[in-house]
C-alpha cells in the first residue's frame, strides 16, 4: 500500500503537472485579488499568487536541472 502510494506521488511529480497547477493557482489568485475589495485581503491574494508563480518557476528549473 505504501509503495503504491509512493509510486503514485512519483508519477504525479515527474512531469510538468506541478508547474502547470501552481501557475493556474497563481492566475486564479490574481483574479481573486482583482475582484477583492481593498486593503489587506487584496495584498494577501497578490502575495499568495506571487508565491505560487515563484514555486512554479522553481519547480520547472529544478526539473530542467538548472537549479
Secondary structure, DSSP 8 states (H G I E B T S, - for coil): -HHHHHHHHHHHHHSSHHHHHHHHHHHHHHHHHHHS-SSHHHHHHHHHHHHHHHHHHHHHHHHHT--
